[in-house]
Amino acid sequence: MDERVFEGLASDTLARLAERIEDGLADADVELRGGVLTIELGDGAQFVVNKHAPNRQIWMSSPISGASHFAWSGAAWISTRGPQRLEPMLASELAQLSGVAIDLM
């Protein structure tokens, strides 16, 4: 995929995630700046989700699963290590730490 297409897809994904997390987790501090989405929960746990243009991937750092990389499959951001999709994985981990179920799709 070319850089312009990647930038559009990744930016749209990060903006959608930021909006849904802000709406769904009242105690989360959510900031999207320069292609980096930072989510800090009330207990201090922090997730970072960012664009990685050189590899055309979205990277996620999680206090639960550590570092994960996601590549666009044509329909979804899929982990480079297995079949996990970005949104359900992030939603599951946020729910584990916050106790609040959130739909990020």
SVG drawing of the C-alpha trace seen along z (x, -y; Angstrom):
<svg xmlns="http://www.w3.org/2000/svg" viewBox="-20 -16 31 33">
<polyline fill="none" stroke="black" stroke-width="0.4" points="0.0,0.0 1.3,-3.5 2.1,-6.0 -1.0,-8.2 -3.4,-5.3 -1.7,-4.1 -1.8,-7.6 -5.5,-7.9 -6.4,-4.4 -4.2,-4.7 -5.3,-8.3 -9.0,-7.3 -8.5,-4.3 -6.7,-6.2 -9.3,-9.0 -12.2,-6.5 -10.5,-4.6 -9.9,-7.9 -13.5,-9.0 -14.9,-5.6 -12.6,-5.3 -13.4,-8.8 -17.1,-8.1 -16.9,-4.7 -14.4,-5.1 -15.2,-8.1 -12.1,-7.8 -9.6,-7.4 -7.3,-10.2 -7.3,-10.0 -4.9,-12.0 -4.4,-11.8 -1.5,-13.9 0.8,-13.5 -0.3,-10.0 0.1,-8.8 -2.9,-7.8 -2.2,-7.6 -4.7,-6.1 -4.2,-6.4 -6.6,-4.7 -7.5,-5.9 -5.0,-3.4 -2.1,-4.8 -2.0,-1.9 -1.1,-3.3 -1.7,-2.1 0.0,-3.7 -1.2,-3.1 0.6,-4.7 1.2,-4.8 4.5,-3.3 4.8,-4.6 8.1,-2.9 6.4,0.6 2.9,-0.6 1.7,0.7 -0.1,-0.4 1.8,0.5 0.3,0.9 2.1,0.9 0.0,2.5 0.5,3.1 -1.1,6.5 0.3,7.9 3.4,5.7 4.2,4.6 2.0,5.7 2.2,4.7 -0.8,4.7 -0.8,4.7 -3.7,3.8 -5.3,6.9 -7.5,5.1 -10.4,5.3 -8.9,5.0 -5.7,4.3 -4.4,7.8 -1.6,8.7 1.7,9.7 1.9,12.5 -1.5,14.1 -5.1,13.7 -6.0,11.0 -7.5,7.8 -6.5,4.5 -9.9,3.2 -11.1,6.4 -7.7,6.9 -7.5,3.3 -11.1,3.4 -10.5,6.7 -7.4,5.4 -9.1,2.1 -12.0,4.0 -9.7,6.2 -8.1,3.2 -11.0,0.8 -13.9,3.3 -15.9,1.6 -16.8,3.3 -16.2,1.1 -17.0,1.6 -14.2,0.2 -15.5,1.6"/>
</svg>
